[in-house]
Amino acid sequence: MISPLTVAGIAPVIELAEHLARIVEVIIGWAKVHQDIRGVALVGSHARGTAGLDSDIDLVVLTVNPEAFRADGSWIEAIDWSGAG
């Protein structure tokens, strides 16, 4: 039988995984409507399965025109982050 303490200990991990999934879902939704985006890759500790509760989320946006995204960072503000929670 799983003790309540054990369940309480994994609750933050489950919450983190759900939050990560919402963020990735938002990014993928944004990327789908941009024809110059070829893919989005999750990298870093989350991709390796070694992320902690304080880990950041590292995403790589694969595009045919990376210079356009480097030169103008307004695209990050155009993403509807409301769904990320």
VENBEL-V934551 format. One record per run of one state. SS is the DSSP state (a for helix, b for strand, c for the rest). FROM is the first residue (numbers start at 1). LEN is the number of residues. If there is no record, write none. Layout:
# VENBEL-V934551
<<SS/FROM/LEN> <SS/FROM/LEN>>
This chain:
# VENBEL-V934551
<<c/1/3> <a/4/29> <c/33/4> <b/37/7> <c/44/1> <a/45/4> <c/49/9> <b/58/6> <c/64/2> <a/66/6> <c/72/2> <a/74/5> <c/79/2> <a/81/4> <c/85/1>>
